[in-house]
Amino acid sequence: MDPMADAYEQLLDATIQHLEDLKSRDVRHVAVSSETLRALSQPPATGTPASGPARAERQKPAGSETGAPQPVAEQTALLALPGETVPASAPLDPQAKAAAFAALRERALACVKCPHLASSRKNVAFGVGNIDAQLMFIGEAPGADEDEQGEPFVGKAGQLLTKIIQATGLTRADVYIANILKCRPDTPGQSAGNRKPTSDEMATCIPYLHEQIDLIRPRVIVALGATAVEGLLGKTLGITKLRGTWKTYRGTPLMPTYHPAYLLRNQAMNEKRKVWEDLLAVMEKLEMPITEKQRNYFLKG
């Protein structure tokens, strides 16, 4: 059999098997990037290979400069979903990275994929911080304050998050902060209050977050709260059991911890200590200096 056709068949079988597995886990949506679509649009090479330039052009897969077929494992990796490793690519130069991020922001600000959210929002809370950050915080969705200002984590929970970040020795300008959902979940018939984003809403919006992560390339991600963890990792054991244990998301170490809003509701010293222990683990992962004073935060004297 033609090696290209054989590789194509292997990829097809692997893809079908992968999608069947996702279906069995009740996954209803698959985010597919433009790079993936280009790779999947290449037809399998069958029959007797032609000679000359036509043969070379037909065998050359998307993005290849050599004309050699991509290994099946690499092609399958293009279908990586939340929590799975994605293939690494060459880093963008700063100017190209800034331009790509600006273009992504413009697309997100104009997004109307969820008509009910687009019609009720005041602003899109795209994200804020350093696009070269080593540390990225991800929450679930904007609240009323975030919707008003168009920036994630600016309300009371956001102010507490800022203090937590500062306790590590960093500032909001050093990290990047984003949400899975960029629009505030609508609350029909309610004048106040928030609601949890639906799984469909998160699945529709999360490709923007994937692009943010892939452009920023943080060394560590912190997932804030149960809904954020569910949106990133799928159905889980719950934040109480998951917090403090390292996971992996799109090839990046991920630390689940409590949402700052939880600490506003439960200000017990031992709960604050749990979040701080998670942040100490993050600091160690990033090889940040940790003082004795920092290690003793929220410990009873």
C-alpha angles and dihedrals in degrees: 000000000000107000091228092052091046091052090048092052091048090051092048092051092047091048094050091048091048093050092047089053091050090049090053088054090054094251107157103177134049120195110220120191125215088250090057093048091052091050093047093048092066109105120229116261108242137172126015110343115245121235131241129017095334091061093047092049093049093049094048108099123213112287094011121129095183102049090234115136116252115248112260091242091057093047091049090050088065086072093056113146133202110311094019129106117262124204116268119239133193112284117255120242112252095257094049091045092052091048092049091049092049091050090049090051092052091051092050093048090053096043118131099167089123102046094188091055095041091053095048101040125096095197140359111244096213101169140280139222142045114348087204093052121143090206126053128186119204125193132176110254144327121277128207095287092047091048090051095050101030092232130106122244102011099128126080093294089048092051089053090048088053090054091049091051091049090051088063090055095256133104133220087259090060097054136045122240124196143150132228089235116047096195127061111255107251119245106202113204093010125106093195142012135064136255134209114262114248123245090247092053092050093046090051095049103036096084087073089056091047090056091048091053093045092051097042095041096197118196091223135021124202115204111208115213140343097289093051091049091048091049092050103037103023124230107000143172091268133268094274091063097034102047114104094023121107118241131173126240122183089340094309126113109252127198116199115208140158121289114252088240088065090058090051089056096040112034097172111143093234091056092050088049091055092057091045091051088054090052091048088056089050091050090050091049089053090046091238119162113260121199125211088246091057092049090054098050112133094004114135113249 
